[in-house]
Amino acid sequence: MSTQGRKTRLDKVTTQTVVNMKQSGEKISMLTAYDFTMASIVDSAGIDVILVGDSASNVMAGFDTTVPMTLEHMIYHTSCVVRGVERALVIADLPFMSYQVTIKEALISAGRMMKEAGAHAIKLEGGRYVADTVKRIVDAGIPVMGHLGLTPQSIYKFGTYKVRAKEEKEAEELLEDARLLEEAGVFAIVLEKIPTGLAKKVTESLAVPTIGIGAGPHCDGQVLVLHDMLGLNKDFSPRFLRRYADLHSEMTGAVTSFMKDVKSGDFPNENEQYK
């Protein structure tokens, strides 16, 4: 039987792949990763897209927000991830103030992420106010993913992590922002923490795929932060999060066992030493 046109395990995922997945009705899976080892595991499991998110600020560096992340931080994390990936599409966040000042600066930041880190695409937050920036970056040959709804880099503006666009005016603005981003050339848009009905409306109005996080089941794909879904982070429990493992407990148990074995003299044993 011919496999022409069918996606296999070894096919490299590209931006066009995820657009085609929307058109064929296949859901898109996306997770974050920030280092070589975790990226290798996620990629070998068959994930479609890996996002090197500026959420590294929270889960890797211990900051309360994503604001402290610099372009150099993101280039470092992205380069680590890229070296661990064979199949997945790797998208890197442009961090706060690396693209908001001028279009020229945004283009330079995006270019560095591609040339120095090896990212396959970049992601930035915002709607109509970044549409011209998106168009310039795309025109330079750099794929761009948009991000609407709750945009964590603007947390000090919002003052809260609550659901966005519940009111009609903001919902209409978000829908228009999505259309403007599509016109500017994005290949996909993340919708974060918005009402399910609005996410459905946005998804149905666009030719490019939407990736939801806290936006319900009607998006073309879903994304979670790896540390959250693996249960490494015990302090973050939003309604949209499903934990697929409890690695915090498993790792704590392993460390405790090691400590006890060292103190009792049980480690290393006869088979764990050289003669």
N, C-alpha and C positions, 0 to 999 in steps of 0.2 A: 504494500500500500504506500502510495506517495506521501511524503511528509512535507512537500513543498508548501511554503506559506505558514507552516505550523511552528510555533515557538517551542524549542527544546531546552533542556536543562543547561546546555552549554552556550546557547545564544546570548550574545552580549546585549544587555538592555540599553537602549538609547532613548533620547527624548521622543523620537518618532514612535518607538515601541509603546510608550505609555499613551500617546495619542491614539495609536491603533487599538490599544486595549479598551479605551473608552468606546471607540466605534464598534468594537466586536462584543461589548458588554462584559468583558472580563475585568474583575475588580483588581485594583492596584494595591500591592502591599508595600508599606514603607516603614522603616524604623530608623532611629538615630544610632550613630556609633561615633566614637571619638578617638579610638586607638586601633593599632594594627591587629591585636589579638581578637578583640570583640568584633571588629569588622570582618575578619576572616571567618569567624563562626557564623555571623549573620549572613554573609554572602554564601557560604557553603550550604546553609539551610535552604537557600533558594529565594531569598527576599528579592523583590523587584527593584526597589530604590532604597539607598542609604542616604540619610540626611545627616551631614555633619552640622548639627545645630549649634547656635550660640547658647543653647541650653547647657553646653559644656561649662558655662559660667556657674550654673547651679550644681550640677551633678559631679563635675570634675574639680572645680576650683572652690566650691563652697560659698559663692556669693549669693545674695538674696535675689538679685535680678540679673538679667542678661546684659545690662548696660556696661559693666566693666570690661567686657571682652574687646580685645583689640584685633586689628587685621592680622597682626603678627601671630597672635594666639590662634586665630582661625586657620591661618596658612599652615601652622605647625600641626594642628589636629587633623586637618584635611589631608595633608601629605602622609601622615601615619595611616589613615584609613585607606587611602588610594593604594598604598603598598600591600594592603591585605585583601584587596578585592580583585576578582577575576571576571565576574559576570554583572553584578548590580550596577545600576546608574548611581553615581556619586554626586550629590548636590551639596554645595556649601553655602551656609548663611553668610551674607555680608553683614558685619557687626555694626552696631550703633555708631553713627557719625563717620562711617566709611563711604557713604553714598548720598547723604542728605544735604551736603553743603553746596556742591556744584556737580553738574553733569560730567565735567571733565574729571573731577576727583573720583566720581562713581565709576567711570570707565577705567581709570587706572587701577582702582581697587579690584574690580572684576577681572581685569587682565592679569593682575598679580595672582589672584586666586586660581586662574587657569594655568598660567605659566609656571609659577613657583610651587603650587600645591598639587597640580594635576587634576583639579576638579573637572567634572564633565559638564557642570552647569552651576549657576549660582541662584540663590533665593534672596529676595529682599521684601521688606514689609511696606504696605501702604497702597493707596489707590490712585486717584486722579493726580495727586501731588507728585507722584513718582513716575507717571506714565511717560513723560518725555524722556526721563532717565532710562526707563526700560527700553524704549524705542532705540535710543542711541547705543545702548549696550548690545541689544539684539542685532542692530545694523552692523556692529563690529564683528559679528559672528559668534557671540557668546550667548548660549541659551539661558533664559531667565524663567524662574518659577516665581509667581506672585504669592502674596500672603495677606489675607483680609480677615476681618472680625477682630478678635482679641489679638493685638499685636504687642508682644511683650516688651519690645524696645520702647514703646510709648507708655509704659506703666505709670510713670510719674505724671503724665498728662491725664490718663484715665483715673488714676488713684485707686484702682480696684481690679481684681482678676475676674469679676463677675461676667456673666454672659453678655455679649454685645448684640446690638441691632434688634432688641426686642420691641422698640418703638418704631412706628411706621416710617417716620422720617429717616431714621438711621438705616432702616432696612432698605428703603428705596435708594439711599446713597450708596450702600454696599453693593446692591445689584448693579447700579450704574458704574461703580468703580470696577467691578468684575468685567463688565463689557469694555471699559476703557483699557484695562490691562490686556484683554484679549486683542483688541485693536492694536495695541502697542507691540504685541508680538510674543507674549508669554506662552510657554508650551503647557503650563498647568498652573493651578492656583490652590494654595492651602487655605482652607476655611476653618478657623479656630473659634470654638466656643460661641456658636451662633445657634438660633432656633432651628430645629429640624426642618420645618416647613420652608424657611428662607433658604436653607442649604439646598433643598430639593429644587426650589425655583431657580436658584443660581445655576445649579448643575444642568438643569434642563435647558437653560437659555444659552449655554456656551458650547462651542465645538471642542474646546480644550478640556481636559479632565480636571476635576476637583478632588482634592485629598482632604479628608475631614479629620479633625481632632476635636471631639466634643461637639460635632455638628450633625450627628445622626447617621442613619444607614443609607441615605440616598446619594451620598457623594460617590464618585467613581473609584475612590480608594480610601484607605485609612492609614493614619500614622500614629505611633506612640513613641514616647521616650523609652529607650531600651532599659535604662535603669529602673524605671517605674514598672514596666510590664514584667520584668524579671523579679520584682520584689526586693531589689537591692535598696531601694529608697522606701523606708517605712513611714516617713513623715508626710507623704504627699498622697492624698486619697480623694481626688476629685470624682465626681459622679461618673464621668466617661471612662475612667481607667479600669481595665480588667487586668488583674495580675495573673500571669500564666505560670509563675513559679514563686517560691519563697527562698530565694538565694541568700537573703540576709540571715535567716535562721540557719540554713545549711552551712554557710561560710563561718558563722559564729561558732557553730558546733565543731567544725573542722579545726579552727584555731584553738578552741578550748582543749580538744583532744591532743593536739600537738603540744600545747603547753604542759599538760599533765604528763605526757609521755617523756618529755625532756626532764621535768623535775623528778620523776620517779626513776629515771635512768633506763627506761624501756626503749627509748630512741637515742641513738641507733642500736639495733640489735646485731647479731652475728652476721646476718645476711646483708647488712647495710653499712659495711665497713670494708676497707682494703687491707690485705695482708701481704 
